[in-house]
């Protein structure tokens, strides 16, 4: 019987203490896997029983296994490259949203004033807060309750009437239930919708502007004013 060197057996068994052998065993590239397989196959053939040698079918089976392992390794490398390219494409696509206003899940709204001056010097001040409602089905009644973000006191109750399923952008002019103007600032709101007296799924949507884009281990994120950090897929509508 052919004698196998201790160094070769140590390399096959992964027990060599040399740095080069350890590095080789940790290398899972297609070339390294193929080299280790062929080395193992060579040792196996050198030490086979002469009276019962390996037949062609066994050799073919092992070579087929090598081809499968190599193919899987190459596929993993290709997928990793595709994922990297996809992440870069998503970042570039998300960057195009900077400066755009969006509606995304949330219940915050900001009431702001805007003053314009006419040619004759007359100034006009208007208030506005934008938000939205996402309906899961058609609704014949949609009630919106706006509250002070600090005290929780009800400021305005709005009836949006009948609306079709989908996204419904809403603008509040700042008028409270007493008919006067509410103060600029932060508010929250809730939504309740029904159809023929039966509750309809209705989600509150906050309005904000995309300020920046960030990337990390958890993917691409949008940093949106008045909403916070969200995924691009959280955006319901771009306004």
Order of alpha helices (4+ residues) and beta strands (2+ residues): alpha-alpha-alpha-alpha-beta-beta-beta-beta-beta-beta-beta-beta-beta-beta-beta-beta
